[in-house]
Amino acid sequence: MTEIVPVTGPELVTYADELAALLVETVGEGASVGFLAPLDRHAAACWWRERAASVDAGHHQVWIARDGERIAGTIGLVRAPLPNARHRAEVAKLIVRPSARGRGLGRALLEAVERSAAGAGVTLLILDTESASPAERLYRSAGWTECGSVPDYATDPSGVLKPTTFYYKAVGRDVSAAAQAASPSTSL
């Protein structure tokens, strides 16, 4: 059974090495999540540790999906910093270990973030992904709306420029009161 739980800043530091291994593995498999291959594990762990202060300050949230003793996936939510944008947040770094794909974990992570955001009063979520990637099927099937693509927006892990597609989803307004009241901890 996989459990999805939010982590605090100190917990993020504790899990940084495991999250680094997950990040290195997925980048090595071609996932376009902001890093180039080969990704150094130490650099990846430092990147995760650098997020801890933002998590503690409430600007960033991170969830992990544990499958037994191992982290099988993660997702983040970054709150908009400006006063006129407090109603929105960005979904970031939805990462599922290649061996855990195809079992609904990506969707479960996405749903956990959507519920938590709606419960916190966020009404609009945004995200971006490499155009024509497998992630696009997930976002579309989960009710996200494509709002456009930008050519040559970012490189894939091998350094090749690729287009990026942007998506949005309204949350909170269409989510039932029972779902909004649900705990941020989810089990698959």
ZIBEL-V499697 format. One record per pair of residues at least 12 apart in sequence whose ideal C-beta (glycine too) atoms are under 6 Angstrom apart, sorted by the first residue. I is the first residue (numbers start at 1). J is the second residue. D is the distance in Angstrom with one decimal. If there is no record, write none. Layout:
# ZIBEL-V499697
I:J:D
I:J:D
This chain:
# ZIBEL-V499697
2:65:5.2
2:67:4.7
2:72:5.9
2:188:4.3
3:66:5.3
3:187:5.1
4:63:5.5
4:65:4.8
4:108:6.0
4:112:4.9
4:186:4.2
5:185:5.1
6:61:6.0
6:63:5.1
6:184:5.1
7:62:5.2
7:64:5.8
9:52:3.9
9:55:4.3
9:56:3.6
12:51:6.0
12:52:4.7
12:55:5.5
12:62:5.8
13:49:5.3
13:52:5.0
16:45:4.6
16:48:4.1
16:49:4.8
17:45:5.2
18:71:4.8
19:48:4.7
20:41:5.1
20:44:3.7
20:45:3.8
22:71:5.5
22:97:5.8
23:44:4.6
24:39:4.9
24:41:5.2
24:44:5.5
26:95:5.2
27:39:4.6
27:157:4.9
29:98:5.0
30:157:5.8
32:130:4.1
32:156:4.8
33:93:5.7
36:157:5.7
36:159:6.0
37:157:3.9
59:79:5.3
60:78:5.3
61:77:4.4
62:76:4.9
63:75:5.3
63:112:5.6
65:105:5.7
65:109:6.0
72:97:5.0
72:100:4.1
73:95:6.0
73:96:4.1
73:105:5.1
73:109:5.5
74:95:5.2
75:94:4.7
75:109:4.2
75:113:5.4
76:92:4.3
76:93:4.7
77:89:5.2
77:113:5.2
78:90:4.6
78:92:5.4
87:123:4.9
87:124:5.9
88:124:4.1
89:117:5.6
89:122:4.9
89:125:5.9
90:126:5.2
91:113:5.7
91:125:5.6
91:127:4.1
94:109:6.0
106:138:5.2
108:186:6.0
108:188:5.2
110:142:5.6
112:186:4.7
114:171:5.1
115:179:5.8
115:182:5.5
116:184:4.6
117:171:5.5
118:171:4.3
118:172:3.8
118:175:4.6
118:180:5.3
119:180:4.9
123:172:4.5
124:170:6.0
125:169:4.9
125:171:5.8
126:168:5.0
127:167:5.3
128:164:5.0
128:166:4.9
129:165:6.0
130:162:5.2
131:149:5.3
131:163:4.0
131:165:4.5
139:167:5.1
144:167:4.2
144:169:4.7
145:168:5.7
146:165:5.9
146:167:5.6
147:166:5.2
147:168:5.6
148:166:5.5
149:163:5.0
149:165:4.6
150:164:5.4
151:163:4.7
